[in-house]
Amino acid sequence: MKNKNFKIVVSGDICINVLQWVTYPNSNNGLNWQTHLNMHNALKPGGALLLSKFVELATEASVFSPQIRDIEWVWQREFLSSTVELDKFTKYDDETNSSNVYRIKRLMGFTEAMSGMPRLLPIMDDNPSADMVILDDEDNGFNFSKDFWPLALQSTETSPIILYKMNNPIGSSELWKHLQKSHNEKTIVIINGDDLRSKGVNISKSLSWERTAQDFVWQISNNPNLAFLASCRHLIIPFGLEGAIYYRNEGTPETRLYFLPYGFEGSFIKDTQGKMIGLTSCFVAGLASAIVTGSQDNEELYESIGTGIRQGIVSAQKYFIEGFGENLEKYSFPNSSIFIKKEEDFVHKDHVQDVLVPVSSNSNCRSCWYILKDKSSTNLAEIAYDIVKNGVKSALKSIPIAQFGNLTTVDKAEIESYRSIKNLMMEYISTKNTVRPLSIAVFGTPGSGKSFGIVEVANSIASNLIKKLDFNLSQFRSPLDLVNSFHKVRDIVLEGKIPLVFFDEFDSALEGKLGWLKYFLAPMQDGTFREGDSIHPIGKAIFVFAGGTSNTFKEFCGEDLKDENEQKKFLLEFKGAKGPDFISRLRGYVNILGPNRTDEKWDHLFIIRRAMLLRSLLERKVSHLINDNGEAQIDDGVLRALLKIRRYKHESRSMEAILEMSMLTNAKKWEQSDLPSKEQLKLHVDEEQFLRHLMHDAFYSERIESLAMAIYEKNKNIDSDYSMPWQELSEDTKNSIRHQAKNIPNALLKINYDVVSVKESEVFIEFTARELEVLAENEHKSWYNYRKKAGWKYSEVKDNTKKTDPTLVAWDNLSSDKKNKIYEMVKAWPEILAKSNFKIDRLKFMCYCENKI
């Protein structure tokens, strides 16, 4: 054992796991019983017994724990036992892999010990000087049975690291009080996310990692039931096998989220793959192994915990995949392979990402925090370029990505909406006795892709079961047309399929505004429709109501009306059209976010949506423009124009149209010359604005010389060192100033500004003090790196011949006089750019709160 000098004591509640499974006869020969189904039983360690096995395999340390020497010979009723039924399941959620392993088919329940009280066991060779204590508190008696607590807990002279796994998060147990009083400093509490929710803690599940993390932060700060946890030094909440939250409170609370970008809570285990016991225990063992290693390397505890969370997630996933093995009687359970790193492993520690969860005091900001922004050192425009150029997976390796069939999204709002709809659909499809349709509404501007997203979500659940139907109510002449459409829906139900019915433009007029709503009330509520005197059942169906005149749910309900009289009038008409009754029958809605910005204040990821749509179009329609390395061959000017144009007149249809109108059939790269004419572009975008974005780089490059000269003239007014005419400067000095001019657009991105070409000179902005500080420091750093690369060195005396300069130092070491000169120079940028027909424009890719900085 590589860590045999490290002493770990494991204890807690004891449970025996009773495994039951059936095997089929191999042949019709042999004794009579051998030709029938055979029932098998096996006893396996559970509770603290299983946890100690995991810890021993994971840490290779000296582990002291309760022992049952030969568990197969134990009288089952002597201990609390849990019985499970096993069956064979596919090892991986992969149709190409035919391997099967045993996992749990059904949890059959507990059997109490004969004594009526779960029996506990003493720790064999308990060591009072243990380096680490690991406790498994299943709330079955251990937490108030002091006689069975490890000696290291009861001693006042020792200070071991304690991992306290509890499944009943309450602060009233004797064990909890003792740990808080005597060992809080080095106690790490581990509570499964579902156990926390079972106590009424409202933390969202399977929507987005941002939502889960922010829900936790709010709950730990405001929920009185969690007040006892808020004082923990270290608290870890695993969420499924895909993520965990680490709450650390050493004076100032800090919450860090750990997650797998390509998964969400619960996504790793499919319903068809069975279940496993001991997943959290396996996670704890992985956590312990990293802490043991970190302790011996004198690593800070919080750093080891971060590594341990990664290891725990990886180990738990590998444990689930292995299950109880392909052959229960030969498989060594638990198996050491789950803690051994292999190159061919499907998951590695490096795959697990982490991000600090911000605590915002601004409750009005709905979209302040996106992992996408926190996990990237570049701005959103550069991320968008990378997505188009190199693909989503390459550009967003560390960002949460949601995939629903052919639909890929990284927008938190879209992820949450689509996952909510998916959860509704999954629940509806799996429910057998359903008498009414599942009704969902979807809103968005024309061309935003309302039907595409919902269809992909539905197909990702049960593509072989769902059949799509489309009806456009604006083309219906009377309610009789609707009756005919319901008959078509019934026909699909009779085929044994679930119809996915799109009622497009359901909010169009019929005998007045929203006239169709009243005809949907009975079908939505009762699952029936009337034809003359006959009433027909519809059957199991999913109704999707796609808005045609309302772009958002709020607009449909009139909630965005500001004028009080207008709102009263609208609500009166809305009530008369049975609008509230219609809404009460809906089970969910989605606002589809197309490539255009939907809200000037809050929607700051539209450029990412554009990039993902454009990359998808390139892959599907002109795949020959993507080389063997996955790199899209597209001119920078074309890319800039497509991503930065203010608005597409017909949303995604316009972007698709521009691609289809370009001459790309035999092209090797999408060049500017391949684009449609100015007159044709006018159909889909503001053609003048599009062309300015297209030619931006060329325009700016043309003006580098004049910009450099203007910068130099400004410097002459600021710094006495600049006195010679431009023409007499050395080429090295000119190149240095040209480099400064070229660097201005990139520097401005640091404070979220863009340089935009305009027809006429405009009024220029003034930078804030904070912006000026960022720009000045960046400008000095850029100049410093340029000079260093050119062979300049620091010296107390400036000498152009020897290339020495006293200002060739870090920003913090610059004199106040030199800093002030750089501030004055940067202040002049807006004026210099404006005289060359460029304006500084705040990027539209930030939320309202950031724009207020």
ROKOL-831675 format. One record per residue (C-alpha): x negated, y negated, z. Coordinates in steps of 0.25 Angstrom, whole numbers, plus 5000, padded with zeros to 4 digits. Layout:
// ROKOL-831675
XYZ...
This chain:
// ROKOL-831675
500050005000499449874996500049795007499949895018499449795028500749715026501749765036503249755033504349795042505749825036506949845043508449825043509849895041509750045037510650105026510550235019510950235004511750355000511650374985512650464977512550494963513150604953512350684943512950754931512650904929511550934919512151054914513351154915512451264920512051294935512951304947514351244947513951124955512851094946513751074934514550964941514250824945513250814956513350714968512050674974511650594986510350524991510050445003509150315001508650205010509450085011509449955019508049935026507650075022507750035007507149895010505949955017505650055005505749934995504749855004503749965005503749984990503749834987502649784997501749904999501649855013501749935026503249945028503849975042505350005041506450105046506250245041507150365037506150465033506950555025508250485021508850595013508950675027509650555034511050585039511750475031512750435042511650405051511450275044512250175037512350215022512750165009513250254998513050224983513450294970512350304960512450314945511550304933511450164927510550114915509250064921509149934913510349854907509749884894510449974883509150014877508650074891509350214894508650234908509650254919509450244934510350264946510950144953512150124961513550144955514350114967514150064981515050164989514850095003514250115017514350235026514150195041513250265050513850375059513550285071514350175065513150075066512150075055510850145061509550065061508150115061506850075068505650025060504650135059503350085065503849945066502749845065502849715074501749645066502449665052502149565041503449565035504849615040505949645031507349665036508649715029509849665036511049725030511949685042512049825047511549805061510049785059510249625061510649645076509849775079508549705085508049845089507749875074507149745070505749745067504749715078504049605070505449525070505549535085504149495088503849345090502349365087502549405072503049325060503249425049503849385036505349435036506249475025507649475030508649535020510049515024511349545017512249475027511849335028512349285041511549215052512049275064511349415065510349435076509249465066509449335058509449255071508149325075507449295061507849155061507349125075506049205075505649225060506349125051505049065046504649195038506049265036506449285022507949305021508449385009509949385006510649434993511449334986512649414986512549435001512549285003513749264994514549375002514449275013515249175006514049095001514449044987513249064978513649074963513249204956512749234942513049094937511649024936510449034945510548874947511948894952511549004962510348934967511148804969512348874976511348934986510648804989512048744991512448855000511248865009511348715011512848705014513448835017513548855032513549005031512148995026511548895036510849015043510149045030509748895027508648905038507949025032506549005028506649095017507949145011508049234998509349254991509249364979510349344969510549474962509249534956509049404947508749294957508549244971508549114979507449084989507848985000506648935008506848835019505548795026506048655030506648615016507548715010507148764996507848864986507148934975507849014965507249144959507949204946507749284934508049184922508749294913509649344924510649294934511149344947511749484944511349494930510249604932511249714936512349744927513649814932513249934923511849954930512349994944511849934957510749954967510549944982509449874989509149764978508949654989508049744997507249774984507149624982506649604997505549704995505049634982505149504990504349575002503249624992502949474987502949425001501949535006501049504994501149354997500849365011499549445009499149334999499449225009500549165000501649075005502949155009503849075000502949104988502949254992504449244993504549184979503749294973504549394981505849354976505349374962504849514966506149544973506949514961506049594952506049714962507549714963507749714948506849834946507449904958508849894952508349944938507650064945508950104953508850234960508050294948508450384936508350504945508750484959508150604965506750574959506750424960506050364972506950254978506550144980505550144969504150074970504250034955505249924958504049844965502949874955502749774944502649824930502449754917503649824911504649774922505849704916505749604927504549534933504349434944503949324934505349334928505949274941505949124941506149034952506648884954506848794965508248764967508448614969509348554980510048434973510748324982511548284969512848374970513448304958512348354948512848474942511648514934510448464941509748594942509348694930508348804932508048774917507448634921506748674934506048794928505448714916504348614917504848554903506048474900507348524894507048474880505748554880506448674885507448664874506348654864505748784870507048854869507248834854505748854851505448984859506849034863507649034876506849154883505549094880505848954884506748984897505949104903506149054917507548994915508949064919509549104905510949164904511249254892512649294888512449374875511949274865512149154874510949104881511048984891510148924901511148814905511648834919513048784917513248874905512548994912513548974924514748954915514449074906514149164918515449124925516149164913515349294912515649334926517149304923517149394911516449504918517349504929518549504920518049614911517749704922519149684929520049794925521449744929521549614922522849554917522449414912521349364903520049294908520249154904519049064902518848924896517648874888517448724884516448654875516248564864516548624850515348704845514748724859514948874858516148894867516449034862515049084860514649074875515949144880515849254869514349284873514649294888515849394885514949474876513849484886514849554896515649644887515449624872516049764868517249734876517549584872518149544859518249394855519449324850519549174845520749084844520748934841522048874848521848744839522248834827523448894834524748834830525748884841525748974853526049094844524649094839524149114853525149234855524449294843523149274848523549344861523949464853522549464847521949464861522849584865522349664853520949654858521349694872522049814866520749854859520149864873519349734872519349604880519649494870518849364872519849264867519349124864520549024863519748904856520248764858521248814869521348664873521948624859523348554858524648624856525948544859525048454867523648454874523148594879524448654873523948794873523648804888525048844892525048964882523849024889524349024903525049154903524049234895522949184905523649204918524549334915523749394903525049394894525549314883527049294878527549324864528949294863529649374874528449474875527349454885526049524881524849554890523449504885522549604892521149574896520549454888519649344890520249204886519249094882519848954881518848874873519148724873519248644861519548504865518848514879517348524880517348554895518248614905518248484913518748414900519848514898520348494912520248344911519248334922518248244915519248134913518748014921520047924919521047954930522247924921521748004910521448124919522848114925523448114911522648234907522948314919524448294917524348344902523348454907524348504917525548494907524648584897524448684908523048654909522848684924523648814923522648854911521448824919521948904931521949024922520449004918519449084925518249004919517748904909516448874902515948734897515048774885513848684884513448664869512248594864512748454867512648394880513948404888513648304899512748184899512448194913512448344916512148424904510648424902510348564897511048544883509648534876509448674882510748724876510348664863509048734863509648874866510748854855509648814845508748924849509949024847510348964834508848984829508849124834510149164828510249084815508749064810507949164818506849154807506449024813506049094826504649164825504149294831503749214844505249164846504849024842505848944834505248874822505948734823505348594821505248514833506048394827507148494824507148554837507148414844508348364836509148494838508948484853508948334856510148284847511148214856512348294851512748404842514048364835514648504835513848564847513148704844513748714830513048584826511648644830511948774823512448694811511148614810510348744810511248804799511148684791509648684791508848754780508248864789508448994781507049004776506448904785505248944794505448824804506648734806506048604801506648464800506848484785507748604787508748524794510048474787510148334782510448214790511948214785512148364788511548344802512548234805513648344805513048394818512148294825511848144825510948154813510148024816509848064830509548214826508448154816507848064826507648184835507148264823506048164820505748124834504348184834504048124821504547994825503747994838502448044831502547934821502547834832501347884841500347784836501247664838501647724852500247744855499947594851501047544859500647624871499247564870499747424869500547444881499247494888498547364884499547284892499447384904497947424905496747334902495947454897496847444885496347324877495847374863496747364851497347504847496547504834495247504842495547614852494747744850495547864844495447934857496147824865497247814854497447964854497647954869498747844868499347924856499448044866500147964876501147914865501348064861501548104875502648004879503848094875503348214883503048124895504448064894505048204895504448214909505448114914506548174904506548064893506448094878505848004867506947984856506747914843507747804840508147714829507847584836507147534848507947554861507847494875506847574883507047634897506247614909505647734917505947754932504847754942504947904943504847924928503747824926502947904937503148034929502747974916501547904921500948024928501248104916500648004906499348004915499348154915499448164900498348054898497448124908497648264901497448194887496148134892495648254899495848334886495048224878493848244887494048124897493548134911493748064924492747954928492747834936492347754924493147754910492247784898492947804885491647864879491447964891492947984892493047954907494147894914494447854928495947874926495848024922496348064935497648124940498848034941498848034956497447984956497647864947497547724952498847644954498347554943498247664933499547724936500247584935499647574921500247704917501547674923501547544914501247624902502347724904503347614906503047564892503447694885504847664883504547534877503447584868504347704863505547604861504747524851504447644843505947684842505947784853506747784866506647864879507847944881508148024894508248164891509748224891509248354897509348314911510448314921511048184927510348194940508948204933509348084924509548004936508148014941
